[in-house]
């Protein structure tokens, strides 16, 4: 009888708890991961604390995703983490992506 009861209840696989970093990365979209990693280079300790807090908010349901890179960057700036992102502007010309420098050089 005990064996039949044990068989009727399927064993639930143990859910591996994601780290704060992985939890936060799952809701980021666009350049969100790039923004987070750039901020981490400037402020490693603070970004770790922010990830822990955001992960807690996500798990409690108080924060829902997705979060774009622009939203994350704006949030980090508002809380005082000032850093610059690597920005590249490219122009598509004849099916080829060119930097502005290449575009101007070719036009003269």
Secondary structure, 3 states (H helix, E strand, C coil): CHHHHHHHCCCCCCCCCCCHHHHHHHHEECCHHHHHHHHHHHCHHHHHHHHHHHHHHHHHCCCCCCEEHHHHHHHHHHCCCCCCCCCCCEEEECCEEEEHHHHHHHHC
